[in-house]
Amino acid sequence: MHRVRIVMVVVLVGLLAGAAFAQVMEYEIVAEGLNSPRQITVSDDGSIFIAEAGVGGEEIGVDEFGSETPIGASARVTVVSPDGEQSVYVDGLFSRGYFGGYLGAHKLLQAGGLDWLLLGEGLPAENMPADASPVSALVTVAEGEFTLVADVLAAETAENPDGEEVVSNPTDFAVGVDGEIYIIDSSANTLWVYTEADGVAPAASWPVTNDVSAVPTSVAVGADGSIYVAFLGGFPFLPADQGGTSRIERWVDGELAETITGVNLVTDFVVAEDGTIYAVQFADSFGDAGYTPDSGSVVAVTADGVEVIAEGLPYPYGIAVDANGDLLVGISTTYVAPDAGQVVRIPMGM
């Protein structure tokens, strides 16, 4: 069985109440050989779906800044069956380079008997290969055929809610209690909502303030129907204790009800039935050389504050709860060699 070493922070009770120490423990690798793993979902039968943004390709494209970037069809979705068998579920999706990382497939969710697939930012339309899979869109996919559900780029082009550059990189989506679909658009600083009756419309937007972009990254729906939105925060990505802008917001009936601080560089999160938020922090800081390596973590957020569950992770990104109530976390999600990505299991027994 494959194992990975993760530093866990354990809070002592009894005579040592309030003290903490780091303990190295070993955890199972659920999936490996991944390329830029992003969001993770678990189906009703316990299958684990991992969207991979890919590693671009051998072709060169021209991005929105007029710069050359590697492109290809290396994005995909990997599935791990309930008995642990790993295989490719959807292949040949468009992937492009982006600031040292990659954009491509961001999430696959099974719901209503369909496979719902969220695809990230592509190149400007005039620079996209004619045979590329859809980009900046939510689609359903069956037997390699795509059906467009929500054209997020078209909505951004028509609405541009944040008033900034017209660009769209949808990175996460969640289904609301009434069947509406909430889509996070990191590049547009916007939460979109899709319904079959009304199409795609802005539900909330966060304009650039003092040259700092909000960069929302993830969305979840609580048991009570509340909408939670997590933020990476804006450059220079300061830690929370230095005034960083990373946070998690809770929205009720279209109004901001709560802002949760004390988190840093959040890329994904889940809300447990008891209201605890388990959030992935991509790194603890950003410096001249970029994000600090091996400084990612998973934290639990409750009314009592923020507690570290696992730290010392190499560029973690996605998180989900598996059929046993344990946490699944993607690591080595960018800035690493091809096929280096993994998904590991953190025992929680929720």
N, C-alpha and C positions, 0 to 999 in steps of 0.2 A: 504493500500500500504506500502510495506517495505521501510524503509529509512535508510541511513547511514550518519553520520556526517563527513565531510571532511573539513579540513582547506584550504581555498582558499586565495591566495595573490592577492589583487586588487590594481592596480596602479591608483592613483588619477590623475585627470587632472585639468586644470584651476588654481585656486589659490594654490592648493597643488600639482602642477605638480612636478614629480620626487620623491614624497614621496610614501610610501607603508604601508599598514597595513594588518593584518590577520583578516579574517572574517570567522566565522563558518557558514556553510550553510548545508542544507540537500539534499541528492540526492537519487534517486531510486536505489534499489538493483534489478538488472536485473536477476541474477541467484544466487542460494545459495546451500549449502549442497555439495559443490565441494571438490574434493581431489587433491591438488596440481595442480590447473589450470595453464595452460601454454598459448600457443598462442590462439588468438581469431580471427575469420574471420566472415564476413557477406556475405551471398549469395545474388544473384540478387533479390530474393523475400523478402529480409529483415530478413531471418532466421539467427540466431546467433549460430555459432558453437564454442564450447569451448573444447579444448583438455585437458585432465587431466592425469597427470603422475601417479596418484594413490598413494597408501600407502603401497606398497609391499604386503606382505601376511604372512600367518602363517608358510610357508616353509622357510627353511634356505638354501641359496646358498653360493657359494664361489666366490668372485670377483677376479679382475685382480691382486689384491695385496695379494691374499691368505687369505683374511679376510672373516669372515662370515657376510652375509647381508640378511635382510628379502626379500623374493620374493613372487610373487603371480600374479594373473590375475585381479588386481584391477584398472588398467588404463582403460580409456574409453574416449568417446567423448559425450558431452552433447549438446543438441540443444534447443534453445529457439525460438519458432515459432513467426511469426509476431504479433500474438495476445497475446504473453506473456506466452504461455504454455511451461513449461520446461519438457524435457524427455531425456532419454538415447538414443543416436543415434547409437553408436558402443560400445560394451561391451566386457569384458573378455580379455583385452590386457595386455601384460606382463609389470610388474612393479617391480622395484628393489630399495633398499635403496642406497643412495649415499651421503656421507659426511653430514649426518643429514637431507637430503632431499630425493627426489625420482626422478627416471628417468622412463619414459614410453612413452605414447602418447604425441607428442609435437605440432602437427598442423594438422587440416583437412581443406582442401580447395576444394571447388567445382569449377570445370573448365572443359569446353568441354563436359559437360554431365556426368562427372565422379567425384567420391570422391577420392581425393588424400590425403593420410595419411602418415605423417612423424613419424617414430618410433625411439626412442632414444637408447642409449647404453644398451646392455644386459650384460650378463656374458660371460667369455670365452666360446667358442663353446662347449668344452667338459663338461662344467658345466651347460649348458642350459637344462631346462626340455624339453623332447621330444615333448610335446604337446603345447609348448609356441607359441605365435604369433611371427611374424618376429621382428627383432631388427636391429638397425643401418641401416635403409633402408627407401626408399620412395616406397610406394605401392599404388595401387588402391584397393578399397574394395567395394564389392557388396554382399549383403545377407550373410555376415559373411565370405566370401571367399576373400583371398588376392591374388593379382597379383603383382609380383615383378617388379618394374620399374627401380630403381637404388639401387644396392647393395653398399652402401657407405663404409661399413667395408671392402669389397673386394677391393675397389679402394684404401683405405688407406693402406691396406696390400701390394698392388702391388706398390703404388707410394710413400707413406710416405713423402709428400712434405716438412714437417717441420723438418724432420730428427730426430724427437724425438721418444718416445715410440709409438708403433703401437696400437692406440686405437681410436675409433670413436664414437662420440655422436652427431649426427645431431640434431639441435635444431630449425631450421627454414628454409623455402624455399620460393622462389618467382618466378613467371613466367616472363621471359623477353619479349621484344617487338616482337621477332621473334619466340616465342614459346619455347625457351630454358628454362631450369629450373635451378635456382641457389640455392644451398643447403649449409647452414652454418654448419660446423662441429666444435663444440666448443672444443672437446678434441683433435682434430687433428690440431687445429689452421689454418683451411683451408676453403676457399670458393670453392666448387665444382660446375661444370656446367655439366648438363646432356642434351644430345640430342639423339634422336632415332638413328641417323646415327653413332654417335661416342661414345655413352655410357657416362660413368662418367670420367671426367678429371679435374685436378686442374685448377682453374681460377686465384687464388691468394693464397698465404700462408704467415704466419707470424711466423718465427722461434722464439724460446725462446731466449731472449736477457738479459744478466746479471741475469740469473736465474728467469726472469720474463716472464710468458706466456701471450700471447696477449688475449686469450679467446674471440674470436668473438662470438656473441650471436644471431644476427638478421640480416636479409637482406631485402631490399626493392628495387623496381625498380621505378625510377622517371618518370614523364610524358614525359621527353625527352630521356628516355632510359638509363639514368645514373644508375649505380649500387651503392647503399648505403649499407655500412656494419657498424654495431654498435659493440662496444667492452665493455665487463664488465671491462676489465683492469686486471692486474696481482696482485697476492698477494704481499704486504699486503693491496691492495685496498685503496690506499691513495686518499683523495679528490683531485679535480682538482687543488685547490690552493696550494696543497702540492706536486705537481709533479705527480699526478696520471696518469695512462696510459689509462684510459677510454677515448673513442673518437668515432666519427662517420666519416668514410671515404667515399668519393665519387669517383667512378671510371668511366672513360670514355674510350671506345675502349681499354680496358685492361690496362689502365695506371691510376695511382693515380693522380686525378685532384685537390682534396681538402681534408684537414683534419680539422674537426670541433672539437674544444676542449671546455673546460669549463663545461663538463658534467661529471657525476660520476656514476659508476656501472650501465651502461645501459643494460637492458635486452631485450627491444623491442622498436620499434618506427614505426611511419607512416609518410609518406611524403605527405602533402596536395597539392592540385592542384596549389596553389600559391607559393609552394616551402618551406613553413614552415614545420619544422620537430617537431613532438610531440613525445617526448621520455620518457620512464619510467626509473626512477632511483630507483633501488631495495632498497637502503638504503643510508644514507649520510656518513657512516663510518663503519669501521671494527676494532674491538678491541679484547681484551683478551677473551671476552665472545662471540665473533662472530659478526655478523652484528647487528647494532644498531636497536632495535625494533621500530616500528612505526615512522620510519624516511624516508620512501620512498616518492617519489614525481613524478609528471609529469611536464615536462618543455617544453616550446616552444622555438625553436631555429630559429632565423631569422638573416638577415644581421646585425641587431642592437644588437645582443647578445642573451643571454639565460634568459628567464623569467619563473618564477615558476607559474604554472597553479594550481596545487593542491599539498599539502604537508601533512606530518603526516600520510601517508598511511602505513598500516601493510604489509610489504613484497609484494609490487605490482610486477607484471611480464608482462603479455601480454597487448596489446593495439590495438584497431581497431576503425574505424569510422563507425557508424551505418547509417541506411537509412535516418535519420533526420540530419545528419552532426554533431552528438554529439560523444564524445569520450566514448568508453567502456574500462574499465580497470579492470584487475583481481587483487584481493587483498587477503591477507592471503593465499599466494600461497605455503608456506612451513614453517617449524618450528612451526606448530600449530596443534591443535587437528584434527582428522579425521572429514570430512564433514564441516570444518570451512571456506573453500574457497568460495569467492563470485566474481561476476562481477558487477561493479557499473557503472552508466552512469553519465558523467560529461557534462552538457549542454554547447555546443559551437555554434551550429547552422551554421556550415560551409557550 
